[in-house]
């Protein structure tokens, strides 16, 4: 009986949180259709199962429901790495702040096919929000295949070559979104640090879950955690093939 009572209490609390969340959403979007489900199980397992037919999974860094402190563990990283649809972690500059309403949409690019879906998602978001898309690409002394550049390499030549790589990747999307303002940032540095610095003035950061270049494996280790935990704006993770 005690176990049954505890489970009933957990379900009642979950349903209360769901009702509170629904009320908050309807207060802003009265015509929004909402379905609720209080499901017993682990957050990752349940969400992965439920999002099999979803277009997007949105998580808060803290707030209503059982996701308080979510980004301090492996849950967000696991979802970002394995969800069959894009995953967005919504957050503001401080724990209780609303996400920023202004600023550009940033997308981290590495020139690989794996980042194509992330770029497409970023273009759609920037166009829908009526803002600028900022495509960010970083390079360093280590090349995409993991080898060191020659000691006498010329930074200007490398930067120019990396810029051409980004322009080639952007070309079809510029045609698809001809009215979308696009800024290109190619810098020597670390991808996560660069995105965090630029993200201070952004309303969304979009990255792929894997790929070549500076973003290789970014969402599989400490780098992903740094971006998801320390970003002051929402972060969207788009896996290859997750938008088909």
N, C-alpha and C positions, 0 to 999 in steps of 0.2 A: 504493500500500500504506500509506503514511504517513497519508493522509487516512482510509482505511478503519479503520486502527488507532485514530486519534483518535476517530472516530465510535463505534467499539465501546467505547472507554473511557468516553465520555460516556454511552452507553446503560447500561453496567454501573454507573456511578455513580448514574444516575437510578433504576435498579432497586433498588440498595442503599438509596437514600433512601426509595423507596416501601415496601420491606420494613420499614424502621425505623418509618415512619409507621403502617403496618398493625399492627405489633407493639404500638406505643403505644396505638392505638385499641382493639385487642382486649383489652389488659390492663385497660382500664376498662369496656368493653362487650363481653364475651365472645361474645354472640350476634349481634353486628353483622355484616351481610353487606357485604363489601367487594369491589370490583372495581378492579384496577390497570390503568393504561395509561401506558407511557412513550412519549411522542409527540414526534417531532422537529418543530420549528417555533417561531415566535414565541409568547410567552406569551399575548398578547392574542388573536391569531388562533386559536390552538388552543383556548383556553378559551371564546371566543365560539362556536366551532363545536361544542364538546362540550356546552355548556350549553343548546343549543337545546331539549332535552327535559328539562332539569333543573328542580327546584323551588328550588334555592338554589346559589349559588357562595360558598364560604368561602375566604378568603385569610388567611395569616398575615403580620404586618408584617415578620417575619424568622423564621428557624428552619430546619426541614428543607427539602430540595429547592432548586430554583433560584430561589426567590422572595426570597432575602435582599436587603434594600434595595429591595424592590418599590415601597414607597410614596415613594421619593425621586424617582421619575420619573412617567411618564404612564400606566403600566399600570393601576393601580387606578382612576384617574379615567376612563380609557377604558372599562374594564369597567363601572364604575358608570353611565356614560352610555349604554352600548349593549347590555349584557347583557339577554336576554329574560326573566330571572328576577331576584329579589332578590340583591344582592351584600353579603356580610358580611365586613368586615375585622376579624380577631380580634387583640386586643392588650391589654397590661396597662399599668400605670403606667410601668414601666421595660422596656427591650427584652426581658429574659429573664423578666419576671414573667408569671404565669398571668393570664388575664382575671379581673376581679372576680366573685365568686360572689354577692355581696349588692348591695342597692340597688335603686332603681326602674328601670323602662324609660322612657326619655325619647322623645318624638316631637315633631318640629318641625312646626307647623301654620301654614298661611297662609290657610285658608278656601276654597281653590280645589279644584275637582274633581280636579285632578292629585295632590293629597295624600291622597285617599281611600284608595288602596291602602296607602300608608305607614301611615296610621292603623289600618287593618284588621290589617296585619301586626303593628304594635306592640301592639294589643289582644290578639291571639293569643299573642304572646310573653310579655306580662305575665301573662296568665291561666295559661299553661303553666308559668311560673316561680313562680307563687304570690306575685307582688309587685305593687306599685302602678304604675299608669301615670301619668306626668306629662306633660301636654300643654302645650307651650311655644309661645307666640306673642309676637312682638315687633312693635313699631311705632315709627315715627320721624316726623320732620318731612316726610319724603318719602312720598307716598301710593302705593298699589299701581299707579297709572298713571304714576308717575314725576314727578308735579308736586309742588310745595311746598305745604304747608298755609298757610292764611292766617296772618298774623302774630299775630292776636288769638285763635288757636284755644285751646280750654280742654283741657289735658291730661286732666283728670278725665273730661270728656265723651268724648274720643277713646278713653281706656282702657275706658270702659263700653261703647262701641260695638264695640270690638275684642273685648271679652269676650263680647258677644252673638254675634258672628260665630263664635267658637270653640265656644260652647255649642250653636249650631245645627249645626255640623259634628259635634259629639260625640253629639248626641241619639240618632241611630239605633244608634250603637255602645254607648251605655249600655243600650239596650233589649236588644241582642244579648248583652251581657256584664253582666247585672244585678248579679253578685257581684264585679265587678272594681272595686277602689278606684281612683278617678280624681282626681288633683289638677290644677288648671288654673293655669298661670302666665302672666299677661299683663303684659309689662313694656315700658318704653320703652328701646330699645337696639338693639344689633346682633345678628342671629340667631346667627352663628357664635360670637361671644364669649359670648353667653348660654348656648348649648348646651355650650360647652367648660367654662364655670364650673360649671354644674349637673351636667355629666357627671362631675365629679370624684368624686361620690358615687353614680354610677349603674353598672348592669351592662350597659347597652346603650343606644345612641342610634340612633333610626330617623328617616330623612329621605326625602323624595321627591326625584327628580332634577330636577324643574322645577315651576313653578307661579307663582302670583301672590304679592304681598306680599313680605315680607322674604327669602323663599327663592328668588326669581327667579334662575335660572341658577346656583344655588349650586354645582352640581356640574360646571360647565363651565369654571371658572377657578381663581383663586388661593384663593377662599374654600373650595372643596371640598378642595383640597390641605391647607389649614390644618386643617380638621376631621378628615380622614383621617390626617394625619400627627401632629397634636398631641393628639388625644383620648386619654385614659388608660383608655378602655374600648372594647369593640367597637363598630363603627359599621355599621349596615345601611342600604343605599341601595335604595329600592324605586321602580322606574320605573312610570309609569301603565300599567296593562294587563299588568304582568309577573306577576300572580298569578292570571290567568284560565285 
